[in-house]
Amino acid sequence: MAAFDPWDPAFVADPYPAYAELRAQGRVIRYEPTDQWLVPHHADVSALLRERRLGRTYQHRFTHEDFGRTAPPAEHEPFHTLNDHGMLDLEPPDHTRIRRLVSKAFTPRTVERLKPYVHGLANELVDGLVGAGGGDLLTDVAEPLPVAVIAEMLGIPEADRPQLRPWSADICGMYELNPSEETAAKAVRASVEFSEYLTELIAVRRKEPGDDLVSGLIEAHDEGDRLTEQEMISTAVLLLNAGHEATVNATVNGWWALFRNPGQLAALRADHSLVPTAVEELMRYDTPLQLFERWVLDDIEIDGTVIPRGAEIAMLFGSANHDPEVFEAPERLDLSRKDNPHISFSAGIHYCIGAPLARIELAASMTALLEKAPTMALAAEPRRKPNFVIRGLEGLSVAL
């Protein structure tokens, strides 16, 4: 088990060889440092994402004591209040109710209507990068595009948007394995500030509704759909965080992979029609979300091992996306890969509601960079963020 070490920088830099070892060890492996059961195979991860005996929460059925768990420290309460009322950490019927309301904003027609805005903004950002002769692909293109799109959908004024990314980064620190007290303190502070900001925004939208998602949630609440103010705040934060975090990391992880595979990059530059399959392959090849946790609500058996109620399962998305049982030559980057059932957007009731929008954003920025910066090259070796669960780079310096 020495190879799997989510706090080792060498492992974080390249976890995929360790995943191969885990898959060879079996279908479910006990990991003491995090008190979890690791699931590394694609077939099991895919099935467990749809398994109703597992849940993102257990509090709809059990108290902490009943479940054999300790309640979080009181000083972490603002983070948990914010996190626990978002649909990602709810189970039916609350999850169903909130997702039904939010899905109205993510219909295929609505997402399609956003295409011109997304492409226009991607071109504008890439023009800026080209005009400067290069820069940091992370801060100049990868971050501002999805942040602006989801903020536009929610009706966040442009002047307020620079706050969103730092708040999101601090909150998402709590999704890492065994976060430190310093990480928790940052997440709590960001949760308080973000919640206060959204409380004020909701008050403004109540008086002056607009054609945005926050106004839509208020309208649904007023029409009797029983969306509490906390659920509105938590849903908005979830959409802002999830609406850009994966896209940002998929963009920089993807371009870093392309620079390391010059033959594939040359093929993409020669044939821009590869963009749709390239987006899927880059999401698979270096997965932005490496691990997804679920609680065991009722005993479950995996390959003869009974996982008891109260245990926690960690599904390894990065490992599943490199499973040779499903992907031919999984360690090879193949931008023309047709059969690509990666699970980077999850599955089951928690399948990413924004996946169609993320695909449009990733394709838009990639196309703009291919067209406007055809000679873009790596200017300096990037540094990996120390995080394991949410996989990204500190920056990606490029020159033209």
N, C-alpha and C positions, 0 to 999 in steps of 0.2 A: 504493500500500500504506500510505500515511500514516494512513489512517483506522483501520486495525487496530493498536491499540497497547495491549496488556494492562496496561501500567504507567501509562497516562494516566488520571487520575481522571475526566476527561470521558467517555472511552471506557467505563470501568467503570460509570459512572452510567447510561449507555444505549448498549450495544454494538450494538443492533439495526440502526441505519442503516448501520454499518460492515459488518455481515453482508450486507446487501443489496448493497453494493458488491462484496464478495468473491464472492457468488453470480454477479454479472454478469461477473466476471473469468474464471470458469471452474470446472471441477469439482475441480481440485486446484491449490493455489498454494503455491509454495516460500516459507517464511518464515525468513529468515536469522537473526534475533535469537535464535530458540530452536532452530535447526537442525531444523525440522520441516516436514512437508507438511500444509497445512491443507485439510480437506475440509468444505465448507460446505453441500452439498445433501442433502436428506432421503433421497433414493433411494440415494445413495452411502453415507451414514453407516449407514443401515439394512442395506445389503448387507455393508459392511465389518465391522459388528459380528458378523456370522455367518461371516466369512471365516477359514478355518483356516490360510491362509498368513500371517496376522497373529497376534500373541500378546501377552499382557500382560507376559510375560517371554520371554527367549531362552535363559536359563541351563539349561533342560532339554535344549537341543540344542547350544549353543555356549558356549565360554568368552568372556570379555570381549574377549580378543585376537582370537580367531577372528571375532568379530562386528564388529571394528573400533571397539570402544568402550573407554573407560578405566574401570577398576574404581572404585567410589566411594571417597572418602578413608577411611582406616582409622578416623578418629575418628567417622565417621557409622555405623559398623558396627551399634551397637545398634538404630538405626532400621531399617536394611535387614534385619537378622535378623528383627525383629518383622514388618515389612511383607511380606517375601518369602515367609513361610510361611503367609500368609492366603490363602484361596481366590481372592480377587479378583486376586491377582498370581501365581497358579499356572495352569498349563495341564494338560490331561489327560496321564497318568492321575491325577496327584495331585489336581488340581482335582475330577475326577469323584468320587474316593473321599471327599474331605472334604465336598463339596456333598451327596452322598448321605446322609451322616450328619446334617448340619445340617438338611437339608430335612425330616427327621422331626419337627423342632420347629416347622416352619412349614407343616404340612399345613392344608388349609382348615378341618378340624374343630378343630385346635388354635387357629388364629387366631380362629375363630368363638367359641370358649370364652372368649377374652380380651375380647370385646366389652363385657360388663357392667363389667369392671374399668376398661377404657379410658373408657367413657362416664361412669362414676361419678367417676373422677379428673378428667376434663375439666370436669364440672359443679362439682366441689369447687374447682378452680383458678379457674374463672370467677366462682364465688360470692365468692371472696377478692378478685378484681379489682373486682367490683361493690361489695362492702362497703367498699372503700377509695375508691370514687368514681372509679376509674381507676388508671393506673399504666403500667408498661412491658410491653406485650404479649409482648415477647421473653422477659424473665426471669420474668414472672408466669404465663404460660400456655404459650407456644411451646416453651420449653426443658424445663420440669419434666415435661411430659406424656410425650413419647417417651423421655426419659432414664429415667423411673420404669418405663415399660412394658418396655423392653429389659433394664433392671437386674433387674426382677422375673423375667423369663424366665430370665435367667442365674443368678439366685440371689445377687445382690450385696446384702449387708445394707444397710438403709436409711441407717444412719449413715455408710456409706462413699460414698454416691452423689454428694455434692457435689464429690468429687475428679474424677469422670468427665468432666465437661464441659471443665474446663481442660486435662486430659490430651489429650482428643480434639482440642481446638482447636489445641494446640501440634503434635500429630502431623500433623494435616491441613494445617498450613502448608507441609509438604514437597510437597504435591500441586500447589502453585502453580508457575508457569513460572519457571525460574531462581531458586529460593529463595536468600535471602542466608545468609551464615554464621551470623548471629544467629538466623534462623529454624531453620537446621539444628541449632544448639546447643540450642534449646528443644525441638525434636522428639526429639533424642537423650536429653535429660534426662527428658522425659515417657515415652519408650519404656522407659527403664531403670526408672523408678518404677512405671509401669503393669505391666510384666512382673514385677517383684518382688512387687507386690500380688497379681497373679493366681497366681503360684507358691505363695504362702501360702494363697490361697483354695482352690486345687486340692488342696493337702495337707490342708486341713480337710475338704473334701468327700470325699476318699478315706476318711477315718475316719468321717465323718458324712454319707453321701449324702442328698440331698433330691430333691424332685420339680422339678428345674430342669435347664437345658441343660448347665451345667458338669458336674453329676453324670452326665448322659446321655453326654457326651463321654468321661468317665472310664470309664463302663461299657462303651462301645463299644471303647475301647482295651483294657480288660481282657478283652473277649471276642474279641480277635484282629483287630480292624479296623485295626490298625497306625497309630493316630493318635499321633504323638510328642507329648511334653510341649510342645515348641515350637509344634507345630501347634495344640494345644489353646489355648495362650496367644494365639497370633496370630489364631486364629478368634474367640476371645472378644473381643479388641480390635477386630477388624474389625466384628463384629456390634454392639458398643457404639457404635463410631464411625459406621458406615453406618446403624445402627438409629435414630439420632436426627438426624444432621447434615442430611440432606436434608429431613426432616420439619420441623425447626426453621426452616430457611430458606424452605421452601415456605409455611409459615404466615405469616411476616412479609412475605415478598415478595408473597404473595397478598393480605393485608389492605392493604398499601400500594397495590397495584394497584386494589383495590376503592375505596379512598378517592379515588384519582385518576379513577375512573370512576363518579361518583355515580349515574348512571342505572342501571348494572348492579347497584350495591349496593342501590338502591331495589327493583329487580326481585327480587333475592334475599331481601330482607327481607319482601317481599310474598308470596313463594312459596318456602317452605323445601324443597319437593320438588326444587328446582334444585340442591341441595347436591351430589349425586353428579357431575353434569356440571360444576358450578362447580369442584370439586376438580381434575378433569382439565384444565379450561381454564386455571386459574391455574397449574398445573404446567407447562403448555405456554407460557403467555404470558410468564412470567418464570422461566426454568428454573433450579432451584437448583444443578445441576451443568452448567456451560457447555461443558466440554471433557473428552474421554476419549481417552487416549493408547494406542496399540498399536505394537508393533515389527513391522517387515517381516521375516518369517522366510525367505521365498522371494520373488524378484522378482515384482512385481505391476504390472499396467498399468491406468491409469485415464484414459480418454478420450485414448488415444494417448501418454500420458506414462508411461514405465517408472519405477516407484519401486523402487530396488534394495534387495536384502537388506542389513540393517544400518541402514536409515533408520527414522525414527519418524514415524508418522502421527498428527495431532491432529484428531479428529472433533469438529466444533463442534455440540454438541447444541442450543445456543441458536439458532444459525442454522438448523439443520434444522427446528426447531420453528416457525420463521417463514418457511418456504419456501412461496411462493405456488403452486408446482406441486402442493402437497399440501393446503394450508389456504387456504380462501377468505378474503380480506381478513385476512391473518395478523396485521396490526398492530392489529386491532380486538379488544378483549376482548368475548367473546360467551359468557356463562355457560350458554347453552342449546345450544352447539355440540355436535352429535351425532357427526359424523364427525371424530374427533380421535385419529389414530394417532401421538400425540407419543411421543418416545423418551426422556423424562426418566428412565425406569427402565432404560435401556439395552435390549439385545436379545441374542439368541444365548445361549451358555453362561454369560455373565456377567450375564444379566438379573437384576435385583434380587430376591433371594430373599424380601426383606421387603416387597415392593410391596403385597400385600394388607393387611398390618398397617399400613403407612404410610397407605393409603387410609382405613382405619377411624379412625386417629388424627386425620387431617386433617378428616374428616367430623365426628368427635365434637367437636373443639374449635370448628369452625365453627358447628355446630348449637347448642352451648351458648352461644356468643357471640350468635348471632342471637336465641335465646329469652330469655336473661337480661340481655343488654346491647343492646337494640334501638336505643338512641340513641347507641351508642358512636361517638365522632368522634376525628379526629386532633387531638392537643394540641400537637404541634410537628413541624416538618419533620424527617424522619429523616435520618441520615447513612449512606451506603453503607459497608460494609467495603471496605478497599482491595483485597481479593482479587478476582481475576477468575475463576479456575476454579470455586471454591465461592462462589456468589453469595448474599450476605445483607446484613443491616442491622446497624448497631451497636446499635440499639434501635428500638422503635416506641411512642412515648408517646401514650397515649389518655386521653380523658376521657369521662365519662358525662353 
